[in-house]
């Protein structure tokens, strides 16, 4: 298939580009001027310089493409001005999906986030993982990133209802190689390796190998039901932060932090941090949005993607090992 890919220079996008090419697909990779293209090094794809705000140019670039993967997004937990984030995530999604439909793409895979999936409930002290049918409350859309991605999902569902060949995928917390920026999940690993994690919050995530997330995108194009959403996660990847840090200790020999920060203390510190950022313009070290999200264990059930798509299930421990190896090799962190 001939494929058009946005966000190709990012973490998921770079892994997806590699898998598409390895499977014999042609790839046109949308990149912005000045993008860091290290993640695409050695990938036999066609870079197309452009922007999500240019619908006519997007449609022209997509002509002849069978599949479109819209992975690009603005992911920030703190900004002085959030308008550009909404422009990229909401208007940009509409531009890309409409251009793909106009260009005749037969499958359009939109990359959302599990932040748009309802959180599971408590049952006898245990968290029941959420799935694609779990209701989402307004309170869950607790920050601008989540709200912008929720609005973008509504755009995708709206176009699917009008006959667009759209499938939605919701990755959980990907870990693995090529995390150049790094992403917030990758930064946990990097901070651990650099001994910058003196303490932790009592939170939890569904950890998944980024390689499986990339494969899930391709499987969604091949097998996904139009208008449906699929959690790209790991059935055994619902780990607390302490469990994840203990695994990192086993893999690296670096002692995991022992002190758990009370939520109230972390919340108060983040308010102070953001007040300081409002004065200086420098991003806070602990954004309020991140601390608020950490109040809940974001555990999810990817059974639908496993059942309908055949989503691979690489052990999360292997994902962490691959991330550690990649950071050490590429950032020269040493053993």
C-alpha positions as CSV (number, residue, x, y, z in Angstrom):
1,X,0.0,0.0,0.0
2,X,1.0,3.6,-0.5
3,X,0.8,5.3,2.9
4,X,0.7,8.9,4.1
5,X,2.0,9.4,7.6
6,X,1.8,12.5,9.8
7,X,4.0,12.8,12.9
8,X,6.6,10.6,11.3
9,X,9.4,12.2,13.2
10,X,7.8,11.5,16.6
11,X,8.1,8.5,18.9
12,X,5.2,6.4,17.6
13,X,5.4,7.8,14.1
14,X,9.1,6.9,13.6
15,X,8.4,3.3,14.8
16,X,5.4,3.1,12.5
17,X,7.3,4.3,9.5
18,X,9.9,1.6,10.1
19,X,7.3,-1.1,10.3
20,X,5.4,0.0,7.3
21,X,8.6,0.1,5.2
22,X,9.7,-3.3,6.6
23,X,6.4,-4.8,5.5
24,X,6.8,-3.5,1.9
25,X,4.5,-0.4,2.1
26,X,5.5,2.9,0.5
27,X,5.5,5.8,2.9
28,X,5.1,9.6,2.4
29,X,6.1,11.2,5.7
30,X,4.8,14.7,6.4
31,X,7.4,16.7,8.2
32,X,7.5,20.3,9.3
33,X,10.4,22.6,8.2
34,X,13.2,22.2,10.7
35,X,11.9,19.0,12.2
36,X,14.3,16.7,14.0
37,X,14.5,13.7,11.6
38,X,16.9,11.5,13.5
39,X,14.0,9.0,14.2
40,X,13.7,8.5,10.4
41,X,17.4,7.9,9.8
42,X,17.9,4.9,7.5
43,X,14.1,4.7,6.7
44,X,13.4,4.4,2.9
45,X,10.5,6.9,2.9
46,X,9.6,10.1,1.0
47,X,9.7,13.2,3.3
48,X,7.0,15.7,2.4
49,X,7.5,19.1,3.9
50,X,4.2,20.6,5.0
51,X,1.9,21.6,7.8
52,X,-1.4,20.5,9.3
53,X,-2.9,24.0,8.6
54,X,-2.6,23.5,4.8
55,X,-5.6,21.4,3.7
56,X,-5.1,21.9,0.0
57,X,-1.4,20.9,0.1
58,X,-2.3,17.9,2.3
59,X,-4.8,16.6,-0.2
60,X,-2.4,17.1,-3.1
61,X,0.3,15.2,-1.2
62,X,-2.1,12.3,-0.4
63,X,-3.2,11.7,-4.0
64,X,-2.4,8.1,-4.9
65,X,-2.2,7.0,-1.2
66,X,-4.3,4.0,0.0
67,X,-3.9,4.5,3.7
68,X,-3.5,7.6,5.9
69,X,-2.1,7.5,9.4
70,X,-2.7,10.7,11.3
71,X,-0.3,10.4,14.3
72,X,0.9,14.0,14.7
73,X,-0.3,15.9,17.7
74,X,0.7,18.8,20.0
75,X,1.4,17.2,23.4
76,X,2.0,19.7,26.2
77,X,0.8,19.7,29.8
78,X,1.7,23.4,30.2
79,X,1.7,26.3,27.8
80,X,1.3,30.0,28.2
81,X,-1.1,30.0,25.3
82,X,-3.1,26.8,24.5
83,X,-4.6,28.1,21.3
84,X,-1.9,26.6,19.0
85,X,-2.5,23.2,20.7
86,X,-6.2,23.3,19.8
87,X,-5.4,24.4,16.3
88,X,-3.0,21.5,15.8
89,X,-5.0,18.8,17.5
90,X,-8.6,19.7,16.5
91,X,-8.4,21.8,13.3
92,X,-5.4,19.9,12.2
93,X,-7.2,16.6,12.6
94,X,-10.1,17.9,10.6
95,X,-7.8,19.1,7.8
96,X,-5.9,15.8,7.6
97,X,-9.0,13.5,7.7
98,X,-11.0,15.6,5.2
99,X,-7.9,15.8,2.9
100,X,-7.5,12.0,3.1
101,X,-11.2,11.5,2.3
102,X,-11.0,13.9,-0.7
103,X,-7.8,12.2,-1.9
104,X,-9.5,8.8,-2.0
105,X,-7.6,7.1,0.9
106,X,-9.3,3.8,1.6
107,X,-8.4,3.6,5.3
108,X,-7.7,6.5,7.7
109,X,-6.2,5.6,11.1
110,X,-6.5,8.5,13.6
111,X,-4.2,8.3,16.7
112,X,-6.0,9.4,19.8
113,X,-5.0,8.6,23.4
114,X,-6.3,6.5,26.3
115,X,-6.8,9.9,28.0
116,X,-10.1,9.9,26.0
117,X,-11.1,6.5,27.4
118,X,-13.1,6.3,30.7
119,X,-11.2,5.4,33.8
120,X,-12.1,2.1,35.4
121,X,-14.0,1.9,38.7
122,X,-12.9,0.6,42.1
123,X,-14.1,-2.9,43.1
124,X,-13.1,-4.0,46.6
125,X,-10.0,-1.8,46.6
126,X,-8.9,-2.9,43.1
127,X,-9.1,-0.8,39.9
128,X,-11.2,-2.4,37.2
129,X,-9.4,-1.4,33.9
130,X,-11.4,0.8,31.6
131,X,-12.2,-0.2,28.0
132,X,-13.6,1.4,24.9
133,X,-17.1,1.3,26.3
134,X,-16.3,2.9,29.7
135,X,-18.2,6.2,30.0
136,X,-16.1,9.4,30.1
137,X,-17.0,12.2,32.5
138,X,-16.4,15.9,31.9
139,X,-14.2,15.8,35.1
140,X,-11.8,13.5,33.3
141,X,-11.0,16.0,30.6
142,X,-9.0,17.8,33.3
143,X,-6.4,19.6,31.1
144,X,-6.1,21.2,27.7
145,X,-4.3,18.3,26.1
146,X,-7.0,15.8,27.0
147,X,-9.8,18.3,26.0
148,X,-8.1,19.0,22.6
149,X,-7.7,15.3,21.9
150,X,-11.3,14.6,23.0
151,X,-12.5,17.2,20.5
152,X,-10.3,15.7,17.8
153,X,-11.8,12.3,18.5
154,X,-15.2,13.9,18.0
155,X,-14.1,15.1,14.6
156,X,-13.0,11.6,13.7
157,X,-16.2,10.1,14.8
158,X,-18.2,12.8,13.0
159,X,-16.4,12.1,9.7
160,X,-16.8,8.3,10.2
161,X,-20.5,8.8,10.7
162,X,-20.6,10.6,7.4
163,X,-19.0,7.7,5.6
164,X,-15.3,8.4,6.1
165,X,-13.2,5.2,6.3
166,X,-11.9,6.2,9.8
167,X,-10.6,3.9,12.5
168,X,-9.5,5.3,15.9
169,X,-6.7,3.9,17.9
170,X,-6.0,4.9,21.6
171,X,-2.4,4.1,22.6
172,X,-1.8,3.7,26.4
173,X,1.8,4.5,27.7
174,X,4.3,3.4,25.0
175,X,7.9,2.6,26.0
176,X,10.8,1.6,23.8
177,X,13.4,2.8,21.2
178,X,13.5,6.0,19.2
179,X,12.1,8.2,22.0
180,X,14.2,11.2,20.9
181,X,12.4,14.1,22.6
182,X,11.7,12.1,25.0
183,X,7.9,11.7,25.6
184,X,6.6,11.9,29.2
185,X,6.7,8.1,29.6
186,X,10.2,7.9,28.1
187,X,11.3,10.7,30.4
188,X,10.5,8.5,33.4
189,X,13.1,6.0,32.1
190,X,15.6,8.7,31.3
191,X,15.2,10.5,34.6
192,X,15.6,7.1,36.4
193,X,18.9,6.4,34.4
194,X,20.2,9.9,35.3
195,X,19.2,9.4,39.0
196,X,16.8,12.4,38.9
197,X,13.9,10.6,40.5
198,X,14.2,11.0,44.3
199,X,10.6,10.1,44.9
200,X,7.4,8.9,43.2
201,X,3.7,9.4,43.2
202,X,1.2,6.6,43.8
203,X,-0.1,6.4,40.3
204,X,-0.3,3.7,37.6
205,X,-0.2,3.4,33.8
206,X,-0.8,0.7,31.2
207,X,2.7,0.2,29.8
208,X,3.1,-1.1,26.2
209,X,5.9,-1.6,23.8
210,X,6.0,1.1,21.2
211,X,6.6,-1.6,18.6
212,X,3.2,-3.1,19.4
213,X,1.6,0.3,19.2
214,X,3.1,0.7,15.7
215,X,1.9,-2.7,14.7
216,X,-1.6,-1.9,16.1
217,X,-1.8,1.0,13.7
218,X,-1.2,-1.2,10.7
219,X,-3.6,-3.9,12.0
220,X,-6.2,-1.2,12.4
221,X,-5.8,-0.3,8.8
222,X,-6.0,-3.9,7.7
223,X,-8.7,-5.2,10.0
224,X,-10.3,-2.4,12.1
225,X,-14.0,-1.8,11.9
226,X,-14.8,1.7,10.6
227,X,-15.8,4.2,13.2
228,X,-14.5,2.0,16.0
229,X,-11.8,2.8,18.6
230,X,-9.2,0.4,19.8
231,X,-7.0,0.6,22.9
232,X,-3.4,-0.2,22.0
233,X,-2.1,-1.5,25.3
234,X,-0.9,-4.6,27.0
235,X,-3.2,-6.9,28.9
236,X,-0.6,-7.4,31.6
237,X,0.8,-3.9,31.5
238,X,-1.3,-2.3,34.3
239,X,1.5,-1.5,36.7
240,X,1.8,1.1,39.5
241,X,4.6,3.5,39.3
242,X,6.4,1.7,42.1
243,X,6.1,-1.6,40.1
244,X,7.6,0.1,37.0
245,X,10.5,1.7,39.0
246,X,11.2,-1.7,40.7
247,X,11.5,-3.3,37.2
248,X,13.9,-0.5,36.2
249,X,16.0,-1.2,39.3
250,X,16.2,-4.9,38.3
251,X,17.2,-4.0,34.8
252,X,19.7,-1.4,35.6
253,X,21.0,-2.0,39.1
254,X,20.2,1.6,39.9
255,X,18.2,1.8,43.2
256,X,14.6,2.8,42.8
257,X,13.3,5.7,44.9
258,X,11.8,4.6,48.2
259,X,9.9,7.8,49.2
260,X,6.3,8.2,48.0
261,X,5.2,11.8,47.8
262,X,1.7,12.4,49.3
263,X,-0.7,13.7,46.6
264,X,-1.5,16.8,48.5
265,X,2.1,17.8,48.8
266,X,2.7,17.2,45.1
267,X,-0.4,19.3,44.2
268,X,0.7,22.2,46.4
269,X,4.2,22.1,44.8
270,X,2.7,22.1,41.3
271,X,0.6,25.2,42.0
272,X,3.7,27.0,43.2
273,X,5.7,25.7,40.2
274,X,3.1,26.9,37.7
275,X,2.8,30.3,39.4
276,X,6.6,30.7,39.0
277,X,6.3,29.6,35.3
278,X,3.6,32.3,34.7
279,X,6.2,34.8,35.7
280,X,9.3,33.4,34.0
281,X,7.8,31.7,31.0
282,X,9.8,28.6,31.6
283,X,7.8,25.3,31.7
284,X,7.2,23.9,35.2
285,X,9.0,20.8,36.3
286,X,5.8,19.4,37.7
287,X,2.9,20.7,35.6
288,X,-0.4,20.8,37.5
289,X,-2.1,18.8,34.7
290,X,0.4,16.0,35.2
291,X,-0.1,15.9,38.9
292,X,-3.9,15.9,38.6
293,X,-3.7,13.0,36.1
294,X,-1.4,11.1,38.5
295,X,-4.2,11.1,41.1
296,X,-5.8,8.2,39.2
297,X,-4.4,4.8,38.1
298,X,-4.8,4.8,34.3
299,X,-5.4,1.1,33.9
300,X,-6.9,-0.1,30.7
301,X,-8.1,-3.3,29.0
302,X,-6.9,-3.8,25.4
303,X,-8.9,-7.1,24.9
304,X,-10.9,-5.6,21.9
305,X,-7.7,-4.8,20.0
306,X,-6.2,-8.2,20.9
307,X,-9.4,-10.0,19.8
308,X,-10.3,-8.1,16.7
309,X,-6.9,-6.9,15.4
310,X,-4.5,-9.5,16.8
311,X,-2.6,-6.8,18.6
312,X,0.9,-8.2,19.6
313,X,1.7,-8.4,23.4
314,X,5.4,-8.0,23.9
315,X,6.1,-8.2,27.7
316,X,6.3,-4.7,29.2
317,X,9.5,-5.7,30.9
318,X,11.0,-6.1,27.4
319,X,9.7,-2.7,26.5
320,X,11.5,-1.2,29.5
321,X,14.7,-3.1,28.7
322,X,14.6,-1.8,25.1
323,X,14.0,1.7,26.3
324,X,17.0,1.5,28.7
325,X,19.2,0.1,26.0
326,X,18.2,2.8,23.5
327,X,18.7,5.7,25.9
328,X,22.1,4.3,27.0
329,X,23.3,3.8,23.4
330,X,22.0,7.0,22.0
331,X,22.6,9.4,24.9
332,X,25.8,7.8,26.0
333,X,24.6,7.4,29.6
334,X,26.8,4.5,30.4
335,X,25.9,1.4,32.3
